[in-house]
Amino acid sequence: MEADMTCPQCGCEHVYPDGSLWNCPECGYEWNPEDAGMSTDGKAEVRDANGNVLADGDSVTVIKDLKIKGASSVIKGGTKVRGIRLVDATDGHNIACKISGVGAINLKSEFVKKA
C-alpha cells in the first residue's frame, strides 16, 4: 500500500487497494486513482480549463476577466502568467503566481489554460 494515499472523500489514511480500485474503510468510498485525476501517491493532478495537466514552472493564460476581491483592479482575459507554482487547494485556489501590475496572487486552475 502507498504510504501517502488518502481517501479523496473523507481524508482517511487507512485506505487499501482491491484490484484496480482503492477502498476507504471509514466512509466506504471506492475510487480508481487514474480516473479520479490522482497519481498513485495520492496527490491530485491539477488540470487547466481544457483538461491539460499543469506542473510547477508552466506558463498559463487567463481565459476570462477576473475581479480581485478587495481591489478595484481586474485581471484581463488573455493575460499570460509565467512560472506558476502549484499549491494545496484548500479554498479552490491551487495556483500561486505573480502577475505584473497586480503582484502575488492565487488563481483557480479552471480559469486558466496552458500556454
Phi, psi and omega in degrees: 000143178287135184290330185265358183288130176229160179290128180289344182269313184243348179084009180297140180266357185261040181279157181216149179279147175220088186073235179269352180259156172251144183237147175249121181287340183278314183251350179081009182286137175242139179208158174252118183303327180289322180284329184277004181074029181241148172276170183290349177270006176089359180273132179284140175280141177263125182240147178279186182297334180266359179092006177283140179285131179261152178223162176303137177090353179292161171254138180229163177238133178288133187264348178210162178296132181240122176281141179260122180297136177079007179221160180267001182270163181227142172268116185286147173298139183096354177293128180267133180240124181254148173067052179288161176230128180277134181232167179294128187269068180288328180245013179095342179272100187250013176233124173256135183202173173240130179243128181297134182090344181244313182108201181287134184206156174253139180236159172268139183293340181287349180253014178229160172229150181293134182271000000 
